[in-house]
Amino acid sequence: MLSVLSFSKGKKQFLNNLLNRLYKLFISKKPLVLFEACAPFHLEHFKNVILKLSNQDNFLIAVISPDTRSMGKLNNVCFYTTIDDFPLYKKADVFISTELRLMPFWFNCPSVFFGHGMGPKLNYQAGGGLLQKFDYILSPCRPTYDVQINSTSKEKVYPLGMPILDDLSFREEHIYSHFNLDKNKPLMIYAPSWCNNISKVSDIKLITSLLQDKSQFNIIISPHPSLFNPERCKGEVFFPSQDGSHNLNINTPDSDFTTLELVKASTLVISDISSILFEAMALNKIVFFDGNKALYEYCEALEIYDEVVKVCPIPIWGNIDDQTIEQTLKNDEHASDRAHFINHYLFNNGNASNVFIKQISEILKL
């Protein structure tokens, strides 16, 4: 059985190499950069890089993602829904993925991992045994970089940043119209994250019970997509009604808006260990922490927790009369401290897409 499997693998790799040589001989000699975005919202992290590369004439780009409709038609870019759709006559010259999973065996090219966010889920970013199987790692922020160089080596980890933060555009009119918001009220985004240990997810019901009475704000809850899937939440239903009620609007996974786009249009943001908490800081929003220490402990990020609580106010969620949000809106005492924190935390803020392309060129030795 093993010999048959090995032969099958060898045959597929041989055909891939042969067909690709013919393809490059008669059709195109340009290097092919293959992006694998394992979930639709992961693709947002590649979008600015792909858009820039599509305007250059020295690359071909392929994108594998479950839903690529948001990208439209681009020069030099081909889209595929799954890896099985990727044609055998094409051979990636570099493979870049947002998840810690193995590159298809027949590719035989440099592999690159870029985690889809800068929240300090450090036990995941360390990657277990899978991180070591990538040739290169593009790291978004300092805490992730530190654990990754300790898990692998400094030579293969590059300080990158977050290309998703380079584009500051958003559709404010569309957002206000879609959710039927009052333009005279400030917009608040609550973005709870998912955890594979559901007991560590924040007390969403407690938090929303306080928010629902704050009618002086427009409030949109934009959860991690997995929080809508009971199968990934041990059967728990966090959002039984997704139509919005009591001043709370729900941004569902099939929405036209990403959480980050909503954050760009907002004044205030509430989150936990999610990348959104840190992205909001980078975008100079007024940011509140939900206080979930257990989640940081589970993710081996208590040092980051100690820093976050210094720069992000924590409302008293169980107190219906708590005025932390209102008082901070009037006088954001932590603004300069948050700016100092995020400037040290995040790499290449506003320029990460160009750094990404430079690293690709260096890997391809162009």
N, C-alpha and C positions, 0 to 999 in steps of 0.2 A: 504493500500500500504506500509506503513512504517513497519508494523509488518511482512509482507512477506519479505521485504528487510532485516530486522534484522534477520529473520529466515534463510535466504539464507546465510548471512554473518556468522552467528553462525554455520551453517552446514558445510560451507567450512573450517572454522577454526577448527572445531571438527575433520573433516576428515584429515586435515593436521597434527594435533597433533597425531591422532591415527595411521595413516600410517607412520609417522616419528618415532614413538615409535617402531613399528615393524621393520622399516628399521635399526634403531640403535641397536635393539635387535639381529637381525640376520645378518646384513651386516657390519655396521661400527658405532663405538661409538665416533669417532673423531668429534670435533666441526667443523661446516661448516661456513666459512667466505664468505659472498656474496658481491661481488663488482658490483655496477651498474655504468657504464660509459655511460652517456646518449648520447654521440656523439663519433664517432670513435677517434677524436683527444683527447677526455677526457681520453681514455684508456691509453694514453702515460703517464699520471700522476700516474697511478697505476702499470705500467709495472714492474718497478724495485722491488716493494713490492711483486707482484705476483710471479715473478721469484725466489725471495728468499724464499717465503713461499712454493713454489712447491718443493723445495729441502729439506724441513723439513718433518718429518714423523708424526707430531702431529696435522696437520690441513687437512681439505678438503677445496677446494676453488671452488667457482662457480663465473663465470663472465658473466654479462649481458651487451651486447653492440651491436650496429648495425653491426659492422664489427670487428671481432677478428682475422682476418687472419694473422696479423703481429705478433701474439703471438706464432704461431706454436703449436705443441703438447707438453704438459707439464705433469709431474707427478702430480697426485692428483688434477687436474684442469679440470672442465667441463665448456663448453662455451654455451651460449644461446643468441639468437638474441634479444628477447623481454622477458618481465616478464611473458607473457602468455605461453612461452615455458618452463618455470621453472616447473619441475614436482611436483605434489602435495604431493608425498611421502617424499620429501625433505623439511627440515625445517632449515632456516637460524638461526644460533646462534648469529650472528651479521650481520647487514645490513649496508653497507657503500656506499654512493652515492655522485656523483659530482654535483648534482643539488638539489635545494631546492624544492623538491616535496615529497609528503607523501609516506611512506613505505606501501606496500600492507597490508591490514588490517589483513590478516590471519597469518602473520609472527609471531607477538607477541614476538619480541626479541629486544635487544638494537639496536637503530638506530644511525648512525654516518654520519655527513655531512663533506665532504672535498671539498671545492671550488677548481675549476680547474684553478688555477693560482694565482699570487701574485700582479697583477696590482691593484691599489687602487680604484676599483669600489666599494666604501665603502657603497653606498646606497643599492647595491645588497647584499654585504656581511653581512650587518646588518639584511637582510632577512625578513623584515616586520614581519608578524605573523608566518611565516613558520619556521624560525630558532628555535623558542621556542619549536617546536614539535619534534625536534631531542633530543635524550638523551645525545649525546656527539658531540663536534665539534673539528675537527683537523684544526688548523689555520696555514697558511703558513708563515705569516710575522707579524711584530709588529703592523702596522696600522690596519690590519684586526682583529688581536687579540683584540686590544683595543675597536673597535666598537662592536665586538661580545660579549665580557664580559659585556659591557654596555647594550646590548640588551637581554642578558640571565643572566648568572652568571659565576663567575670566576671558580667555581667548575666543570663546564661541558665543559670548553674550554681548549684544550691542545696546547701549542706551538709546532708545528710540523716542518714546513719547506717545502721544495719542493723535494720529492723523485725523480722527473724527472731530477734533476740536479746531482744526484749521479753518473750516468753513463756518462762518458765523451767521449765515443766512437762515431765515425761518419764515413761515407763512402766517404772520400774526392775524391778518384779517380772516384767513381760512380757519384758523384755530378758534377764534372768537365766534365765528359764524357756526361752525360745526357743533360746538358745545353750548351754543346760545348763551354766551357769557355777557356780563355787564361790563362795558368798556370803562366805566368809572370806578371799578373795583380792581385792586391788585390781584394778580394771578399767583396762586400757590400750588405747587406740585408736590404730591406725596408719592414717593417711589420706594415701596418695600421690596426687598430682594428675597429670592428663594434660597433654600439650603437643602442639601441632600439628607440632612438630619432635621426633619420637620419640627422637632421640639425646639430647635434653635431659632426658628422664624420669629420675628418680632410679634408682639401682641397687636395685630392689625385692628381687631375689633375695639380694643381700648383706645387706640390712637384715633380711629375714625369717629368714635363716640364723642371725643372732644372737638374734632374738626367740624362735625356736621352742624354744630350750633354757631359756627363763626360765619355768619351770613354777610359780614362786611368784606369777605374775600370771595373771589372765584377760586374754587378748589377742584383740581383734577387729580384723581388717584391713577397712577400709571405703574402697575405692578410688573414684576418680572413675569414673562409669559408662562413659566412653569406653575405659577400660583393659580392659574386658571384650570390646571389639569389635575383633577383629584387623584389620578393614578400616580402622579409624582408627589402627592401630598398625603399619602397614606389614607386616602379617602376623604380628607377634610376639604370642605368647600369654603373658601375664604370670601368669595364674592357671589353669593346666591342670586343677587339681582344685579345685572350688569348695565341696567338702564340709567342708573344714577338716582339718588333720592337724598332728601335732607341736605341740599346744597352740595352734594358730592357727585361729581361726574367721573365715570370710569372709562379709562382708555384701554380698550380690549386688544388682544394680540392681532386681530385682523384690522385694526385701525389704520388710517392713512398717516398717522403721526407716530414717530418714534418718541420715546421718553425724552431723549436729548433735545429734540426739536421743541417739545413742550417747555423744557427747562429754559431754552434760549429765549422764549417768549415770556418767561415768568419773572416775578420779583423775589419770591421766596421759595425755598426747596427744603423738603424734609426727607431724610433717608437714614439708612443704617450702615451696613458695610458695603453697600452697592457702589459700583464705579460712579454712579450718578452723584453721590454725595461729593466726591472729589472733583468730578467734572463741573459741578455747579460752583465749587470754589474757584476753579480755573476760569470760569466765566463771570466771576465777580458777583454772584448772586448772594442774597442773604440766606445762609444755610443753617438749618437746625438738625441736630442729631437726635435720633429716637431713644438713645440711651441703652441699646441692646449690647451689654457687655458680654453676655454668654456667647453670642455669635462671634465676636472677636476672639474670645478665648478658644472656641472650637476651631477657628481658622488660624490659630497660632499667631495672632496679631495683637496681643495685649499692649505692646509698646506703642503701636499706632493708636489704639484706643485711648491711651493716656494723653496723646497729643490732640486727638480729635475733641475730647471733652474740654480741653482748654480753649479751643477756638470756635466751637459750635454750641450754642445754648441748647439745653434740654428742657422742653416744657414738662410740667408735672401732669402727665396724661390722665391720671385718675381724678384730678381736681377740675371740675367743670368751670370754675372761676379763674383758672390760671390765665395770666396775661403776658406770659413770656413772649409770645409771638407778636402781640400788639406793641409791647414796649420796645422790642428789638427793631421793629419796623420804624419806630420813631427815632431810636438811637442805637445804631448798630455798633456797639462798643468793641466788637471783636473783628471788625473789618480788616484792619491793618495786620492783626495777628494771623488771620486766615490767609491773607495774601502772602505773608512771609512763609507760612507753613507750606502752601501749595507750590510756591516757587522753588522750594527746596525738594519737595516731594516729586514733582512732575518734570520729565525731561522735555526739552525742545518745544515748549508751549507755543503754538502758532506756526511752527515750522516743521512739524514731524513728517508731513508728506514728502517734503524735499529730502529729508534725512533718510526716509524709507527707500526712496528711489536711488539715492546714492549708495545705500547698503546693498541693494539688489545688484547695481552695476559692479560693485566691488566683488560680490560673490560670483558673478558671471565673468569677472576679470575683463570688463569692457573699458 
